[in-house]
């Protein structure tokens, strides 16, 4: 029997409305509605089209088992120029559900390193509760940013941020999010911190700031329901995450010492060496200098005008020099599973009814990486018979 909910899930994962899918299938929107609500099953010809469109095995649509967790769309923290539509939020939440479904499968055979970000979250919640009346919001955020920097062991190397986040519990992915969404993040049902990065022509330093910004949301805004916020409230939590990122990446005392060596703080070109040191954009350093009262209003205004005149709002010096760091945790995890023969890609596709193209899409991987393991015809153990977990360092 055709399971309509499976079609709904896979449609949302791919970002299709019912009408869009109907046009691809050359059927009516009402027909797709009937398929999804189990009023009428698709003919074999349509089922085959669905299989090819979504890169699944035919059995996917005729089996009740699913590999998804529950992600509350209202708790997904977007970083965007405007609040996204409910529909877009729902699509992204479903993608996160598919991600965690695969992570849950992998967790049967390995033990992840300690989720240190979870303990950091709990510390942040308690610190805010205990000091909310005695400290300003900015003081709270600055303290928690310093705390996070120490816990992540960044030292003087902000380029380690992505690696440190993945090492300490975060799962970081990337996908095309369009021009208006830089990144988003959430805590999953199993308290995994998940960060999704956009891949739209980002420099290394701007991506680094996105990561720090999303860490701010994860620590400061746990269980904040974004759907209940008005525009002013939404802008406030975005500003708080921005402040957190600035404090995390440019710790006050060290950065003030660096600013002491700059002759003209309103000249963007004076910050080029500091950009290489901190892996932070010139624009962000100017904003931080202004927030620390090292530039007055007129100086900061001149600074921003200079950014425009020099076209630094599009391309800054060193943007093509500083290496872009890409997520590597899930890729390494799969290499470990496949090469240690704990599970094969063939078994994973048979178990989930996903083809390798769909697995690559869900996890943000190059399908060629997975295809390499499809060519390996060695004999593997049946994953269902493995009970002992392996530790990943």
C-alpha positions as CSV (number, residue, x, y, z in Angstrom):
1,X,0.0,0.0,0.0
2,X,1.3,3.5,-0.9
3,X,2.2,5.5,2.2
4,X,1.2,9.1,1.5
5,X,3.2,10.6,4.3
6,X,6.4,9.4,2.8
7,X,5.6,11.4,-0.3
8,X,4.9,14.5,1.7
9,X,8.2,14.2,3.6
10,X,10.3,13.7,0.5
11,X,8.5,16.5,-1.4
12,X,9.1,18.9,1.4
13,X,12.8,17.8,1.6
14,X,13.2,18.8,-2.1
15,X,11.3,22.1,-1.6
16,X,8.4,21.4,-3.9
17,X,4.9,22.6,-3.4
18,X,2.1,20.2,-4.4
19,X,1.4,22.2,-7.5
20,X,5.1,22.2,-8.5
21,X,5.3,18.4,-8.1
22,X,2.0,18.0,-10.0
23,X,3.4,19.9,-13.0
24,X,6.5,17.7,-13.0
25,X,4.4,14.5,-12.9
26,X,1.9,15.9,-15.4
27,X,-1.0,15.3,-13.1
28,X,-3.4,17.6,-11.2
29,X,-2.6,19.1,-7.9
30,X,-5.6,17.3,-6.5
31,X,-4.0,14.0,-7.6
32,X,-0.9,14.7,-5.5
33,X,-3.2,15.7,-2.6
34,X,-4.9,12.3,-2.9
35,X,-1.6,10.4,-3.0
36,X,-0.3,12.2,0.1
37,X,-3.6,11.7,2.1
38,X,-4.0,8.0,1.1
39,X,-7.3,8.6,-0.8
40,X,-5.8,7.2,-4.0
41,X,-2.5,5.5,-4.8
42,X,-0.5,6.5,-7.8
43,X,-0.3,4.3,-10.9
44,X,2.9,2.3,-11.4
45,X,4.0,4.8,-14.1
46,X,3.7,7.7,-11.6
47,X,5.3,5.7,-8.8
48,X,8.3,5.2,-11.1
49,X,8.5,8.9,-11.9
50,X,8.4,9.7,-8.1
51,X,11.3,7.2,-7.5
52,X,13.4,8.9,-10.2
53,X,12.6,12.4,-9.1
54,X,13.5,11.9,-5.5
55,X,16.3,9.3,-5.9
56,X,14.7,6.7,-3.7
57,X,14.0,3.0,-4.2
58,X,10.4,2.1,-5.1
59,X,10.0,0.4,-1.7
60,X,10.4,3.8,0.0
61,X,6.8,4.7,-0.8
62,X,5.4,1.3,0.2
63,X,7.0,0.9,3.6
64,X,6.0,2.5,6.9
65,X,9.5,2.8,8.3
66,X,11.0,6.2,8.2
67,X,14.3,7.7,9.4
68,X,13.4,11.1,10.6
69,X,13.3,12.9,14.0
70,X,11.1,15.7,15.0
71,X,12.4,19.2,14.4
72,X,10.2,22.1,15.6
73,X,10.2,24.6,12.7
74,X,9.4,27.5,15.0
75,X,12.7,26.9,16.8
76,X,14.9,27.0,13.8
77,X,17.1,30.2,14.1
78,X,17.5,31.7,10.7
79,X,20.1,34.3,9.8
80,X,18.5,36.3,7.0
81,X,17.9,39.8,5.9
82,X,14.2,39.3,6.5
83,X,12.0,36.8,8.4
84,X,11.4,33.8,6.1
85,X,8.0,32.5,5.1
86,X,6.4,29.7,7.0
87,X,6.7,27.5,3.9
88,X,10.5,28.0,3.6
89,X,11.0,27.3,7.3
90,X,9.0,24.1,7.0
91,X,11.2,22.9,4.1
92,X,14.3,23.5,6.1
93,X,13.0,21.8,9.2
94,X,12.1,18.7,7.2
95,X,15.7,18.7,5.8
96,X,17.0,18.8,9.4
97,X,14.7,15.9,10.3
98,X,16.2,13.8,7.5
99,X,19.7,14.7,8.6
100,X,19.1,13.6,12.2
101,X,17.5,10.4,10.9
102,X,20.7,9.4,9.3
103,X,22.8,10.6,12.3
104,X,20.6,8.3,14.4
105,X,21.5,5.3,12.2
106,X,25.2,6.1,12.4
107,X,25.0,6.4,16.2
108,X,24.1,2.7,16.4
109,X,27.6,1.8,15.4
110,X,29.8,4.6,16.8
111,X,30.2,6.8,19.8
112,X,30.6,10.5,19.2
113,X,33.0,12.7,21.2
114,X,31.5,14.5,24.1
115,X,28.8,17.1,23.2
116,X,30.5,19.9,25.0
117,X,28.1,22.5,23.4
118,X,25.3,21.0,25.4
119,X,27.0,21.7,28.7
120,X,27.9,25.2,27.4
121,X,24.2,25.7,26.7
122,X,23.3,24.7,30.2
123,X,25.9,27.0,31.7
124,X,24.7,29.9,29.5
125,X,21.0,29.4,30.6
126,X,22.0,29.2,34.3
127,X,24.3,32.2,34.1
128,X,21.7,34.4,32.4
129,X,19.0,33.3,35.0
130,X,21.4,34.0,38.0
131,X,22.7,37.4,36.7
132,X,19.9,38.8,34.6
133,X,19.0,41.5,37.2
134,X,22.5,42.5,38.1
135,X,24.1,42.7,34.6
136,X,23.1,44.3,31.3
137,X,22.3,42.1,28.4
138,X,25.5,43.1,26.7
139,X,27.5,42.2,29.8
140,X,25.9,38.8,29.9
141,X,26.6,38.2,26.2
142,X,30.2,39.4,26.5
143,X,30.8,37.0,29.4
144,X,29.3,34.0,27.6
145,X,31.3,34.8,24.4
146,X,34.5,34.8,26.4
147,X,33.4,31.6,28.1
148,X,32.6,29.9,24.8
149,X,36.0,31.0,23.3
150,X,37.8,29.4,26.3
151,X,35.7,26.2,26.1
152,X,36.3,25.8,22.4
153,X,40.0,26.3,22.8
154,X,40.3,28.9,20.0
155,X,43.4,30.5,21.5
156,X,44.5,33.1,19.0
157,X,43.3,31.2,15.9
158,X,39.8,31.9,14.8
159,X,40.3,29.7,11.8
160,X,39.9,26.7,14.2
161,X,36.3,27.7,14.9
162,X,34.6,25.3,12.5
163,X,36.8,22.4,13.5
164,X,36.3,23.2,17.2
165,X,32.5,23.3,16.9
166,X,32.5,20.0,15.1
167,X,34.9,18.5,17.6
168,X,32.8,19.6,20.6
169,X,29.4,18.3,19.4
170,X,28.1,20.4,16.5
171,X,27.1,18.9,13.2
172,X,27.8,21.5,10.4
173,X,26.4,21.2,6.9
174,X,26.2,23.4,3.8
175,X,23.7,23.8,1.1
176,X,22.4,26.4,-1.3
177,X,20.2,28.7,0.7
178,X,19.9,31.6,-1.8
179,X,21.1,35.2,-1.4
180,X,19.0,36.2,1.6
181,X,19.8,33.4,4.1
182,X,23.4,33.3,5.4
183,X,23.0,30.4,7.8
184,X,20.6,28.9,10.4
185,X,20.9,26.6,13.4
186,X,18.8,24.6,15.9
187,X,19.0,22.1,18.6
188,X,17.6,18.7,17.5
189,X,15.3,16.4,19.4
190,X,18.4,14.5,20.7
191,X,20.1,17.8,21.7
192,X,22.5,17.8,18.8
193,X,23.5,21.3,17.8
194,X,23.0,21.6,14.0
195,X,24.3,24.5,11.9
196,X,23.4,24.9,8.2
197,X,25.7,27.2,6.2
198,X,24.8,28.8,2.9
199,X,27.3,28.3,0.1
200,X,26.6,31.5,-1.8
201,X,30.0,33.0,-2.7
202,X,31.1,33.4,0.9
203,X,34.6,34.5,1.9
204,X,36.3,32.5,4.7
205,X,36.0,35.4,7.2
206,X,32.3,36.0,6.5
207,X,31.6,32.3,6.9
208,X,33.5,32.3,10.1
209,X,31.3,35.1,11.4
210,X,28.2,33.1,10.3
211,X,29.4,30.2,12.5
212,X,30.0,32.5,15.5
213,X,26.6,34.1,15.0
214,X,24.8,30.7,14.9
215,X,26.7,29.6,18.0
216,X,25.3,32.8,19.7
217,X,21.8,31.7,18.8
218,X,22.4,28.1,20.1
219,X,23.7,29.4,23.4
220,X,21.5,32.5,24.0
221,X,18.2,31.6,22.3
222,X,17.4,28.0,23.2
223,X,13.7,27.3,22.9
224,X,12.9,30.8,21.6
225,X,9.9,30.5,19.3
226,X,10.6,32.6,16.3
227,X,7.1,32.5,15.0
228,X,5.9,34.4,18.1
229,X,8.3,37.3,17.6
230,X,7.4,40.6,16.0
231,X,9.9,42.3,13.8
232,X,11.4,44.3,16.6
233,X,11.9,41.2,18.8
234,X,13.3,39.3,15.9
235,X,15.8,42.1,15.2
236,X,16.8,42.1,18.8
237,X,17.8,38.4,18.9
238,X,19.7,38.9,15.6
239,X,21.6,41.8,17.1
240,X,22.4,39.7,20.2
241,X,23.8,36.9,18.1
242,X,25.8,39.5,16.1
243,X,27.2,41.0,19.4
244,X,28.0,37.5,20.6
245,X,29.9,36.8,17.4
246,X,31.9,40.0,17.6
247,X,32.8,39.3,21.3
248,X,33.8,35.7,20.5
249,X,35.9,36.4,17.5
250,X,37.4,39.7,18.7
251,X,38.0,39.5,22.5
252,X,37.9,42.9,23.9
253,X,41.3,43.3,25.7
254,X,43.4,41.7,22.9
255,X,41.5,43.6,20.2
256,X,41.9,46.9,22.0
257,X,45.6,46.3,22.1
258,X,45.7,45.7,18.4
259,X,43.7,48.9,17.7
260,X,46.3,50.8,19.6
261,X,48.7,50.2,16.8
262,X,46.5,51.6,14.1
263,X,47.2,55.2,13.1
264,X,43.8,56.1,11.6
265,X,41.0,53.9,12.8
266,X,38.5,55.2,10.2
267,X,40.7,54.0,7.3
268,X,39.6,50.4,6.3
269,X,43.0,49.7,4.8
270,X,44.6,50.0,8.2
271,X,42.8,46.7,9.3
272,X,44.3,44.4,6.6
273,X,46.9,42.9,8.8
274,X,44.4,42.4,11.7
275,X,42.1,40.7,9.2
276,X,44.8,38.1,8.6
277,X,45.4,37.7,12.3
278,X,41.8,37.3,13.4
279,X,40.1,35.9,10.3
280,X,37.4,38.6,10.7
281,X,36.2,41.0,8.0
282,X,37.3,44.6,7.9
283,X,33.7,45.6,8.2
284,X,33.2,43.6,11.3
285,X,36.3,44.9,12.9
286,X,35.2,48.5,12.2
287,X,31.9,47.7,13.8
288,X,33.6,46.2,16.8
289,X,35.9,49.2,17.2
290,X,32.9,51.5,17.1
291,X,31.0,49.4,19.7
292,X,34.1,49.6,22.0
293,X,34.0,53.4,21.7
294,X,37.3,53.6,19.8
295,X,35.6,55.4,16.9
296,X,33.0,58.1,17.4
297,X,29.9,58.4,15.2
298,X,31.6,60.6,12.6
299,X,34.6,58.4,12.3
300,X,32.5,55.3,11.9
301,X,30.4,57.0,9.3
302,X,33.6,57.9,7.4
303,X,34.8,54.3,7.8
304,X,31.6,52.9,6.2
305,X,31.7,55.5,3.4
306,X,35.2,54.3,2.7
307,X,34.1,50.7,2.6
308,X,31.6,51.7,-0.1
309,X,34.1,53.8,-2.0
310,X,36.7,51.0,-2.0
311,X,34.0,48.4,-3.0
312,X,35.0,46.4,0.2
313,X,31.3,45.6,0.8
314,X,31.7,43.1,-2.1
315,X,35.3,42.1,-2.0
316,X,37.8,42.9,0.7
317,X,41.6,42.4,0.7
318,X,42.6,38.8,1.5
319,X,39.2,37.4,0.7
320,X,40.7,35.2,-1.9
321,X,43.8,34.4,0.2
322,X,42.4,33.2,3.5
323,X,41.4,29.6,3.1
324,X,37.7,28.6,3.3
325,X,37.3,25.8,5.8
326,X,34.5,23.3,4.9
327,X,32.6,21.0,7.2
328,X,34.4,17.6,7.6
329,X,32.8,15.8,10.5
330,X,30.1,13.8,8.7
331,X,32.4,13.0,5.7
332,X,35.0,11.6,8.1
333,X,32.3,9.7,10.0
334,X,31.1,8.0,6.8
335,X,34.7,7.2,5.8
336,X,35.2,5.6,9.2
337,X,32.0,3.5,8.9
338,X,32.7,2.3,5.4
339,X,36.5,1.7,5.7
340,X,36.1,-0.1,9.1
341,X,33.5,-2.2,7.4
342,X,30.9,-1.4,10.1
343,X,28.4,-0.7,7.3
344,X,28.5,-0.5,3.6
345,X,26.9,2.2,1.4
346,X,24.9,-0.6,-0.3
347,X,23.5,-1.7,3.0
348,X,22.7,1.9,4.0
349,X,20.8,2.4,0.8
350,X,19.0,-0.9,1.2
351,X,18.1,-0.1,4.8
352,X,16.7,3.4,4.2
353,X,15.5,2.9,0.6
354,X,17.5,6.1,-0.3
355,X,19.8,6.1,-3.3
356,X,23.3,7.5,-2.9
357,X,22.2,10.8,-4.6
358,X,19.6,11.4,-1.9
359,X,22.1,10.6,0.9
360,X,24.5,13.1,-0.6
361,X,21.8,15.7,-0.9
362,X,20.7,15.2,2.8
363,X,24.2,15.4,4.1
364,X,25.6,18.1,1.8
365,X,28.2,15.8,0.3
366,X,29.6,15.3,-3.2
367,X,27.9,12.3,-4.7
368,X,31.3,11.2,-6.2
369,X,32.6,10.7,-2.6
370,X,29.8,8.2,-2.0
371,X,30.1,6.6,-5.4
372,X,33.6,5.6,-4.5
373,X,32.2,3.3,-1.8
374,X,29.6,1.8,-4.1
375,X,32.3,0.4,-6.2
376,X,33.8,-1.5,-3.2
377,X,32.4,-5.0,-3.4
378,X,34.0,-6.4,-0.3
379,X,31.8,-8.5,2.1
380,X,30.5,-6.6,5.1
381,X,28.9,-7.7,8.3
382,X,25.1,-7.2,8.5
383,X,24.7,-4.0,10.4
384,X,21.7,-5.3,12.3
385,X,24.0,-7.9,14.0
386,X,26.5,-5.4,15.3
387,X,26.1,-4.5,19.0
388,X,29.5,-3.1,20.0
389,X,30.0,0.5,19.2
390,X,33.2,2.0,18.1
391,X,34.6,5.3,19.4
392,X,35.5,8.1,17.1
393,X,38.1,10.5,18.3
